[in-house]
Amino acid sequence: MIRNRSRRTVRGCFAAIVLGAALASLPPLAPPAGAAPMAGASTKDAARAITNGIICPCSCGEILTGCTCETGKAMRAYVEREVTGGKSKDQIEASLVAQYGEVILGAPKAKGFNLLVWVAPFVATAIGFLIATVILLRWARRRTAAPAGAPAPGAAGALPRTAGEDLASLRARAEAELRNMRE
């Protein structure tokens, strides 16, 4: 009965972990593609929101918001001009991707083959937890099941129960083996 409860608990925990991983892998809710920047948001804030998700295409490899190279400055100015011109985040990102490739995106779009990048870490983690659970359950079963040929704990010839008795037994055995070697 206790075993069934522990199995149900382990299965419940595993199901919760898998569900959490699946929910975490979903892309965040975003405004529609053609939506303009949020009301009350300044042009700088809208441009910063876009440049936070873009990596500078030069060799520095930094996020465009914090990049100090000339390429980064020029791209930030381009994004600000486009935001001022009324283009949406998706339109600006699409034009930059068309010019530099998907490499400049800070995170790949969650569609097509790129979806694997979003899902694979969670699947690997879930599989790891499953393997660990199976191994731990086997170890626990081996520990609770006594070997068939082993004497009972209170029977004659049983292994010493305390660390002191175990140490004394090992010490006596080592001394006996040393005496045999000297002879």
Buried (B, 14 or more C-beta within 10 A) or exposed (E): EEEEEEEEEBEEEBEEBBEEBEEEBEEEEEEEEEEEBEEEBEEEEBBBBBBEBBBBBEEBEEBBBEBEEEBBEEBBEBBBEBBEEEBBBBBBBEBBBEEBEEEBBEEBBBEEEBBEEBBEEBBEBBEEBBEEBEEEBEEEEEEEEEEEEEEEEEEEEEEEEEEEEEEEEEEEEEEEEEEEEEE
